[in-house]
Amino acid sequence: MTTPTTNQQPIKKDPSENLDSKKKKNFFNSTYDEFKLVVWPSRQQLFSESVAVIIMVSFSAAAIASVSRFYGWAASQIFR
């Protein structure tokens, strides 16, 4: 028995689909390799650096607030 013939070409897979999946796999493999190179901080280092950041942010916020209040006070004195 023979199969019927048609004028249509056989369906081929799009080569870009295969290339996209290879790119994604390569991306995830590269990302995983980079994560293995990261030097993660110890618990002690993480705690001390977090405290330092919180203190510096608090001082910066206080400085900005005090300058803002001073200029607000000065403007209220000038524009009474």
N, C-alpha and C positions, 0 to 999 in steps of 0.2 A: 504494500500500500504506500502511496506517495502522499506527501503533504501538499496542500494547495499553494500555488505560488501567487505572490502579490507584488505590486510595484513598490511597496514600502520597504524601507531599509530596516534592518534589525535595530531594536532599541538599545542604545549604548548608554552606559553610565556617563554622567558628566564628570570629566576629569577634575573640575574645580571642586566638586564635593569631596573627592578623595584628598585633594590638596588641603582643603579647609580642615578636615579631621586630623591630618598630620600636623598642621600648624597648631591646632588646639592641644594636641597631645604633647608636642614639643614645648609649647608655652607652659603647660602644667608641670612637665618634667623639669624645665629650667627653673620654674618658681620653687619647686620642691628642693632642688639642689641649692638654690640661694638661701632658703630657710635653714638648711643644714650648716651654712657658713656663719649664720648670725650668732654672736656671742651674747647670750641672754644674761641680764644682771641677776646677781644673787638677791635674796630676800632683804638682806641688810642694806645693800646698795640701793635697791628699789625704794625702801622706806626712807633712807636718808635723803635721797635726791627728791623724792616726793615732798618731804617736809621743806626742803630748801625752795622748791618751786612755789609751794603754798605761801611761805613767808614772803618771798619776793613779790608775788602777785598781790598780797595784802598790803605791803608797803607801797607798791605802785598805785593801787587803788586809793589808798589814803592820801598819797601825794596829789593825785589828780583831783580828788574830792576837795582837798584843802585849797588848791589853786582855783578851782571852780567856785567855791564859796567866797574866796577873797575877791575874785572879779565880780561876782554877784553883789557882794557888799559894796564894793567900790562903785559899781554902776548905780546902785540904789542911793548912794551918797551924792553922786553927781546929778542924777536925773530926778531929784525930789520934786 
